[in-house]
Structures are given as structure tokens and as C-alpha cells.
């Protein structure tokens, strides 16, 4: 940021010597008197306004120019409806996409959408925003027109904002409102420099609410209600399996280790036998699109797809890694034998019943569990028993 100093009708210091041709005009435009500093910003208008605004506010504090006992309110209006997104370079809504443009439908006749203003307003108190609101765009035709400028057609508007769009079809009167920042108002009233000091229950610097223990783990049933699905469920599955085993009272050993790719590598790093490994395989139906099942076999055995077909009466093949990860949310190599947690029918090879102990990855390639096979089978509850699926 550049600066210069007014002195005797001239500009001294900083970049003053480069401004001699326009010195008189600058002094007149700024009203600078002897001893006054003039600061300059050269960048995008938004950035310059923000930086110089912060300098102005800080100087007001340092020079004692602010009166903390005075409540100075100001209305901020004439907000632009659109702006250019700095990341995409495309036109986008500047703030509230559902606010009414000034001038209604005629506003969209302007050649430059950036000249369209919206019926939005803020109220500031001593330089802090304490209220923000707008007049709602309650006309469905105007609503579609407003979104067309940013690239959304009518069908996309219906898909994304169908509730609002359909409601306006029945007619809605002009309406608007605002939201008041009570905490910010009390910060100014009490002359506190930090808004956190007036919160009843402020969050930590990382956004954590220590009183409510938030954010905390979201359980699958909660995510399902919200229509949210986690693409990589590895950690979630690990926690679910451990909670399930803990709740049963079964004994087990939980291991964290380097990622493993083969049964032999896994046995070596776990300190177990390869034959103790429980290999969970995800199979895809060759007869019904989108159908997947799980077959669990000893890690030292090979799957026999013909036996699977004979027992289940349906043709299957081993699902590709990308399909396994897409369907289960768990990376290949980390899939556990708990098929039901992954919404899969699960079948155990009969040789699994003959094993005393079982070791398996439990949702991640670098997390394993070692436990009694009898306890594992009780928790998994496979669909069929005493069937052979291996060569």
C-alpha cells in the first residue's frame, strides 16, 4: 500500500514525487491539510475497499477518533444483484439469489447484468453489520429469469427450488424481512472488541462446542434421515464394528498397522496364521443388475464360483474394485466380513466354523481385528451355514 504526506501544498515522502502533475487535484479531492497522510490502494475495487477500510478503522482506534459512547447507525442499500466469481470467471449472485431486483422484470432488460441492483439492505452500528435483509422475489417468472442469467434454466430451478417455485404459483404478496445480529449489537453496547466475549456459549478456535461436544460423530441412521451418504466409510465402519463387538462382550484384539494388500502380508504383519484370516469377497450378480452379496472364506482358500452358483442358484462373479468401493464405501482390501453393515447378504464358507480364531481387516487396510470365530459368526449372523464355497 502506497502513501504520501501533504505539506505546504505539496506531497512529500512515499510516492509523492511521482504525483507532481496531479498534486493539486489530489489535495483538493481528499481535502488533505498539512501533516495529513494520503494512502493509496491499487487492485480490484473490492480488495482496495476492504484494505483501506481496515486501515481507516485501525487509524480511528490509534488516533482516538472514534467515540465509543456514540451509536452511529447507517443503512447500506443498492447492493448489486450479480458479480463475477473470481474463481470461475462467470457471473453469479452477489449475495441473496432470492431477493427482488430493483425495477422488477424491466431490470433484466439491461445489457450488463452487473448493473442490476437488488432490494437488499443492511444496517451497521459503529461499523459493524447488525442487521441484514431483503425484499423477496415472490414472482416465479422473475425468479426463473434471475437464475437464467447465472446459467440455470427453468427445469433446473424447479429441481433445486421446487418447494419455493411451486408455492409462488398460487400467488404470494410482496414480502420481505431481516435478521438481527443480537450478539453483535451487545458487543458494541458493552464495548467488547471480540464478539466471542458476549456469546453465552462460545466455540473454541477450531469451531468446537465444548459444552455440547460438537461436532461429534454422526451415526448412520442420522445421516440416512438427512439423505447424506459418506463416500469413504472406512473409519465409520471401523467404529461400528468395534461398538458392535464391545456391546456383545466378546474379547478381541484391535490392531493398527501398515496397509496390507495380500492375505500373506496381512498374516505376517498381524503375527497370525494365513489360515486364520477371514477373506470377505464382494460378488456381483450376473443375472440381476445392481445386486451384490458377500462370501467369507478362509484366507488360505480360493473361491469356487461354480459352488456359489450351485448353492445359491444364481451366477455371480467377483466385483471389480471400483464397484466394491462405490457400493460399500470401503476400499478394496479393507472390506470386513460384517456384510450386513454394508447392506450385503453375507454367506460363510463351512470351513470358517472349524476355525478357532479369525483375523480380518475391519474397514481399512491398516486396521485389523483378531477374535474367536464363534463370536464373529454370532455377530455377523450369515444367511446360510454349513455350505462350501471354496476349491
C-alpha positions as CSV (number, residue, x, y, z in Angstrom):
1,X,0.0,0.0,0.0
2,X,1.4,3.4,-1.1
3,X,1.2,6.7,0.8
4,X,2.4,10.3,0.8
5,X,2.1,13.3,3.1
6,X,0.6,16.7,2.5
7,X,2.9,19.7,3.3
8,X,2.7,23.3,2.1
9,X,0.5,22.5,-0.9
10,X,2.9,19.7,-2.0
11,X,3.1,15.9,-1.5
12,X,6.2,14.7,0.3
13,X,7.6,11.2,1.0
14,X,6.4,7.9,-0.2
15,X,5.2,8.2,-3.8
16,X,4.7,12.0,-3.6
17,X,7.4,12.8,-6.2
18,X,5.6,10.7,-8.8
19,X,2.4,12.6,-8.3
20,X,3.6,16.1,-9.0
21,X,1.4,16.5,-12.2
22,X,-1.8,15.8,-10.1
23,X,-0.8,17.1,-6.7
24,X,-3.2,19.9,-6.6
25,X,-6.1,17.7,-7.8
26,X,-5.3,15.1,-5.1
27,X,-5.1,17.6,-2.3
28,X,-8.4,19.1,-3.3
29,X,-10.2,15.8,-3.8
30,X,-9.1,14.4,-0.5
31,X,-9.2,17.7,1.5
32,X,-5.8,16.9,2.9
33,X,-4.2,19.5,5.2
34,X,-0.6,20.0,6.1
35,X,0.6,16.9,8.0
36,X,-2.1,14.6,6.7
37,X,-1.2,11.2,5.2
38,X,-2.8,10.0,2.0
39,X,-2.9,6.2,1.5
40,X,-3.4,4.6,-1.9
41,X,-4.6,1.1,-2.9
42,X,-4.2,-0.4,-6.4
43,X,-6.0,-3.6,-7.0
44,X,-9.5,-5.0,-7.6
45,X,-12.1,-2.5,-6.3
46,X,-13.4,-4.9,-3.7
47,X,-9.9,-5.7,-2.3
48,X,-8.9,-2.0,-2.2
49,X,-12.1,-1.0,-0.4
50,X,-11.6,-3.8,2.2
51,X,-7.9,-3.0,2.8
52,X,-8.4,0.8,3.0
53,X,-11.4,0.3,5.2
54,X,-9.4,-1.7,7.7
55,X,-6.6,0.9,7.6
56,X,-9.2,3.7,8.2
57,X,-10.8,1.8,11.1
58,X,-7.4,1.0,12.7
59,X,-6.3,4.6,12.5
60,X,-9.5,5.7,14.1
61,X,-8.6,3.5,17.1
62,X,-5.0,4.6,17.3
63,X,-5.7,8.3,17.0
64,X,-8.7,8.2,19.3
65,X,-11.1,9.4,16.6
66,X,-13.9,7.0,17.5
67,X,-16.3,7.8,20.2
68,X,-17.3,4.5,21.9
69,X,-20.2,6.2,23.7
70,X,-21.8,7.2,20.4
71,X,-24.2,4.8,18.5
72,X,-23.8,5.5,14.8
73,X,-26.3,3.7,12.7
74,X,-26.2,3.5,8.9
75,X,-28.4,1.9,6.2
76,X,-26.4,0.1,3.4
77,X,-28.5,-0.2,0.2
78,X,-28.2,-0.5,-3.6
79,X,-26.5,-3.9,-3.5
80,X,-25.5,-5.3,-6.9
81,X,-27.6,-8.3,-7.8
82,X,-24.7,-10.1,-9.6
83,X,-21.0,-10.2,-9.6
84,X,-18.2,-12.0,-11.4
85,X,-17.0,-15.1,-9.5
86,X,-13.2,-14.7,-9.0
87,X,-12.6,-18.5,-9.2
88,X,-14.7,-19.4,-12.3
89,X,-14.8,-16.0,-14.1
90,X,-18.5,-16.5,-14.6
91,X,-21.4,-14.3,-13.4
92,X,-23.0,-15.3,-10.2
93,X,-25.3,-13.9,-7.5
94,X,-23.6,-11.3,-5.3
95,X,-25.5,-12.3,-2.2
96,X,-29.1,-13.5,-1.9
97,X,-30.4,-15.1,-5.1
98,X,-34.0,-14.9,-3.9
99,X,-34.1,-11.1,-3.5
100,X,-36.2,-8.9,-5.7
101,X,-34.3,-6.9,-8.4
102,X,-35.0,-3.2,-8.4
103,X,-37.3,-2.4,-11.2
104,X,-38.8,-5.9,-11.3
105,X,-38.9,-7.6,-14.7
106,X,-37.6,-4.5,-16.5
107,X,-34.3,-4.7,-14.7
108,X,-33.4,-7.7,-16.8
109,X,-33.6,-5.6,-20.0
110,X,-30.2,-4.1,-19.1
111,X,-27.4,-5.2,-21.4
112,X,-25.0,-5.5,-18.5
113,X,-26.4,-7.7,-15.7
114,X,-23.7,-6.3,-13.3
115,X,-25.7,-3.0,-13.4
116,X,-28.8,-4.7,-11.9
117,X,-29.4,-3.7,-8.3
118,X,-31.3,-5.8,-5.7
119,X,-33.7,-4.9,-3.0
120,X,-31.3,-5.9,-0.2
121,X,-30.3,-3.8,2.8
122,X,-28.0,-3.9,5.8
123,X,-27.9,-1.8,8.9
124,X,-24.5,-1.1,10.5
125,X,-23.8,0.1,14.0
126,X,-20.4,1.7,14.6
127,X,-19.1,0.0,11.5
128,X,-20.4,-3.5,12.3
129,X,-23.2,-5.2,10.4
130,X,-26.1,-5.8,12.9
131,X,-29.0,-6.4,10.5
132,X,-29.4,-7.9,7.0
133,X,-32.4,-8.5,4.9
134,X,-34.2,-8.1,1.6
135,X,-37.5,-8.0,-0.3
136,X,-38.3,-11.5,-1.5
137,X,-38.5,-12.2,-5.2
138,X,-42.0,-13.6,-5.0
139,X,-42.8,-13.8,-8.7
140,X,-42.0,-17.2,-10.3
141,X,-41.4,-15.6,-13.7
142,X,-38.9,-13.2,-12.2
143,X,-37.3,-16.0,-10.1
144,X,-36.6,-18.0,-13.3
145,X,-35.3,-15.0,-15.1
146,X,-32.9,-14.2,-12.3
147,X,-31.5,-17.7,-12.4
148,X,-31.2,-17.8,-16.2
149,X,-28.6,-15.1,-16.0
150,X,-26.3,-17.3,-13.9
151,X,-26.9,-20.3,-16.2
152,X,-29.9,-22.1,-14.6
153,X,-32.9,-22.9,-16.8
154,X,-36.5,-23.2,-15.6
155,X,-36.2,-27.0,-15.2
156,X,-33.1,-26.7,-13.0
157,X,-34.8,-24.1,-10.9
158,X,-37.8,-26.4,-10.4
159,X,-35.5,-29.3,-9.5
160,X,-33.4,-27.3,-7.0
161,X,-36.0,-25.0,-5.5
162,X,-39.3,-26.8,-6.3
163,X,-40.9,-26.0,-3.0
164,X,-40.5,-22.3,-3.3
165,X,-41.3,-22.3,-7.0
166,X,-44.5,-24.3,-6.6
167,X,-45.6,-22.2,-3.7
168,X,-45.3,-19.0,-5.7
169,X,-47.5,-20.5,-8.4
170,X,-50.5,-20.0,-6.1
171,X,-49.7,-16.3,-5.7
172,X,-47.8,-14.6,-3.0
173,X,-47.9,-10.9,-1.9
174,X,-44.8,-8.8,-1.8
175,X,-42.9,-9.6,1.4
176,X,-39.5,-9.2,3.0
177,X,-37.7,-9.1,6.3
178,X,-34.4,-9.1,8.0
179,X,-32.3,-10.9,10.6
180,X,-30.8,-9.1,13.5
181,X,-27.4,-9.9,15.0
182,X,-28.2,-9.6,18.7
183,X,-24.7,-10.8,19.7
184,X,-23.0,-8.2,17.5
185,X,-25.2,-5.4,18.9
186,X,-24.3,-6.3,22.5
187,X,-20.7,-6.4,21.6
188,X,-21.0,-2.7,20.5
189,X,-23.1,-1.8,23.6
190,X,-20.7,-3.4,26.0
191,X,-17.6,-2.1,24.1
192,X,-16.2,-5.5,23.8
193,X,-13.6,-5.9,21.0
194,X,-14.3,-9.6,20.5
195,X,-17.8,-11.0,19.8
196,X,-16.9,-14.2,21.5
197,X,-16.8,-12.4,24.8
198,X,-20.6,-11.8,24.6
199,X,-21.6,-15.3,23.5
200,X,-23.3,-17.4,26.1
201,X,-21.5,-20.5,24.9
202,X,-18.6,-19.5,22.6
203,X,-17.0,-22.2,20.4
204,X,-13.2,-22.9,20.5
205,X,-10.9,-21.5,17.9
206,X,-11.4,-24.7,15.8
207,X,-15.2,-24.3,15.9
208,X,-15.7,-27.0,18.6
209,X,-18.5,-26.5,21.1
210,X,-17.1,-28.0,24.3
211,X,-20.4,-27.8,26.2
212,X,-22.4,-29.6,23.5
213,X,-19.5,-31.9,22.5
214,X,-20.0,-30.8,18.9
215,X,-19.1,-31.6,16.2
216,X,-19.3,-35.3,17.1
217,X,-19.7,-38.5,15.2
218,X,-22.8,-38.7,13.0
219,X,-24.5,-42.1,13.2
220,X,-25.7,-43.9,10.0
221,X,-29.3,-43.6,11.0
222,X,-28.9,-39.8,11.4
223,X,-27.2,-39.5,8.0
224,X,-29.9,-41.6,6.4
225,X,-32.6,-39.2,7.7
226,X,-30.7,-36.3,6.2
227,X,-30.1,-38.1,2.9
228,X,-26.3,-38.0,3.3
229,X,-24.0,-40.8,2.3
230,X,-20.3,-40.9,3.1
231,X,-18.2,-42.0,0.1
232,X,-15.3,-43.3,2.2
233,X,-16.8,-45.1,5.2
234,X,-13.6,-46.7,6.4
235,X,-13.3,-45.0,9.8
236,X,-17.1,-45.2,10.3
237,X,-17.1,-48.9,9.7
238,X,-14.2,-49.5,12.0
239,X,-16.1,-47.7,14.8
240,X,-19.3,-49.5,14.1
241,X,-17.6,-52.9,14.2
242,X,-15.8,-52.1,17.5
243,X,-19.0,-50.8,19.1
244,X,-20.8,-54.0,18.0
245,X,-18.2,-56.3,19.5
246,X,-17.9,-54.2,22.6
247,X,-21.6,-54.3,23.1
248,X,-21.6,-58.1,22.8
249,X,-18.9,-58.5,25.5
250,X,-16.7,-60.6,23.2
251,X,-13.0,-60.4,23.6
252,X,-10.9,-59.2,20.7
253,X,-7.6,-57.6,19.7
254,X,-7.6,-54.4,17.7
255,X,-4.5,-53.7,15.6
256,X,-3.2,-50.7,13.8
257,X,-0.6,-51.4,11.2
258,X,0.8,-50.6,7.8
259,X,-1.7,-51.0,4.9
260,X,-1.8,-54.6,3.6
261,X,-2.7,-55.9,0.2
262,X,-2.5,-59.7,0.4
263,X,-3.5,-62.4,2.9
264,X,0.1,-63.4,3.4
265,X,1.2,-59.9,4.1
266,X,-1.7,-59.4,6.5
267,X,-0.9,-62.5,8.4
268,X,2.8,-61.6,8.7
269,X,2.1,-58.1,10.0
270,X,-0.6,-59.3,12.4
271,X,1.5,-62.2,13.7
272,X,-1.2,-64.7,12.8
273,X,-1.5,-67.7,10.5
274,X,-2.8,-67.2,6.9
275,X,-5.4,-69.9,7.6
276,X,-6.8,-67.7,10.4
277,X,-7.6,-64.9,8.0
278,X,-11.3,-64.3,7.1
279,X,-11.4,-63.1,3.5
280,X,-14.5,-61.1,2.7
281,X,-15.3,-61.2,-1.0
282,X,-17.9,-59.0,-2.7
283,X,-19.7,-60.7,-5.6
284,X,-21.9,-59.2,-8.2
285,X,-24.9,-61.0,-9.7
286,X,-24.6,-61.8,-13.4
287,X,-28.4,-62.1,-13.6
288,X,-29.7,-59.1,-11.6
289,X,-28.3,-55.7,-12.2
290,X,-27.1,-53.9,-9.1
291,X,-27.2,-57.0,-6.8
292,X,-24.2,-57.7,-4.7
293,X,-23.5,-60.3,-2.0
294,X,-20.6,-61.1,0.3
295,X,-19.0,-64.5,0.7
296,X,-16.5,-65.1,3.5
297,X,-13.9,-67.8,3.1
298,X,-10.6,-68.8,4.9
299,X,-7.7,-66.6,3.6
300,X,-5.7,-69.7,2.5
301,X,-8.5,-70.9,0.2
302,X,-9.7,-69.9,-3.2
303,X,-13.3,-69.1,-4.1
304,X,-15.2,-71.5,-6.3
305,X,-17.8,-69.6,-8.3
306,X,-19.4,-72.8,-9.6
307,X,-20.1,-73.9,-6.0
308,X,-21.6,-70.5,-5.2
309,X,-23.9,-70.9,-8.2
310,X,-24.9,-74.4,-7.1
311,X,-25.7,-73.3,-3.5
312,X,-27.4,-70.0,-4.3
313,X,-29.0,-70.9,-7.7
314,X,-27.6,-67.8,-9.3
315,X,-24.5,-66.9,-11.3
316,X,-22.0,-64.5,-9.6
317,X,-18.6,-63.0,-10.4
318,X,-16.1,-61.2,-8.2
319,X,-17.0,-57.5,-8.3
320,X,-14.3,-55.1,-9.6
321,X,-12.6,-52.8,-7.1
322,X,-14.3,-49.7,-8.3
323,X,-17.8,-51.3,-7.9
324,X,-16.9,-52.6,-4.4
325,X,-15.8,-49.2,-3.3
326,X,-18.8,-47.4,-4.9
327,X,-21.3,-49.8,-3.3
328,X,-19.8,-50.3,0.2
329,X,-17.9,-47.0,0.6
330,X,-14.9,-49.1,1.8
331,X,-11.7,-49.5,-0.1
332,X,-10.8,-52.9,-1.6
333,X,-8.7,-54.7,0.9
334,X,-10.4,-53.1,3.9
335,X,-13.8,-54.8,3.4
336,X,-14.7,-56.6,6.7
337,X,-16.8,-59.8,7.0
338,X,-19.7,-57.8,8.5
339,X,-21.7,-57.8,5.3
340,X,-24.9,-56.5,6.9
341,X,-23.2,-53.3,8.0
342,X,-22.6,-52.7,4.3
343,X,-26.2,-53.7,3.2
344,X,-25.0,-57.0,1.8
345,X,-26.3,-60.5,2.3
346,X,-23.4,-62.5,3.7
347,X,-22.5,-66.2,3.4
348,X,-19.8,-68.0,5.3
349,X,-17.9,-71.0,3.9
350,X,-18.4,-74.0,6.2
351,X,-14.7,-74.2,6.9
352,X,-15.0,-70.9,8.8
353,X,-16.9,-72.8,11.5
354,X,-13.9,-75.1,12.0
355,X,-11.5,-72.3,12.8
356,X,-10.9,-71.3,16.4
357,X,-9.7,-67.8,15.7
358,X,-10.2,-65.3,12.9
359,X,-8.3,-62.2,11.8
360,X,-9.7,-59.6,9.3
361,X,-9.4,-56.1,8.2
362,X,-12.3,-54.1,9.7
363,X,-13.0,-51.3,7.3
364,X,-9.5,-50.1,6.5
365,X,-6.4,-51.7,5.0
366,X,-4.4,-50.6,8.1
367,X,-6.9,-51.8,10.8
368,X,-7.4,-55.4,11.8
369,X,-9.3,-57.4,14.5
370,X,-8.4,-60.8,15.9
371,X,-11.1,-62.7,17.7
372,X,-12.8,-66.1,18.3
373,X,-14.5,-67.3,15.1
374,X,-17.6,-68.4,17.1
375,X,-18.0,-64.9,18.4
376,X,-17.6,-63.5,14.9
377,X,-20.3,-65.8,13.5
378,X,-22.7,-64.8,16.3
379,X,-22.3,-61.1,15.5
380,X,-22.4,-61.5,11.7
381,X,-25.3,-63.9,11.5
382,X,-24.6,-65.2,8.0
383,X,-27.5,-66.2,5.7
384,X,-26.6,-69.9,5.3
385,X,-24.5,-72.3,7.3
386,X,-22.5,-75.5,6.5
387,X,-22.1,-74.7,2.8
388,X,-18.9,-74.9,0.9
389,X,-17.8,-72.1,-1.5
390,X,-14.1,-72.9,-1.9
391,X,-12.0,-75.1,-4.1
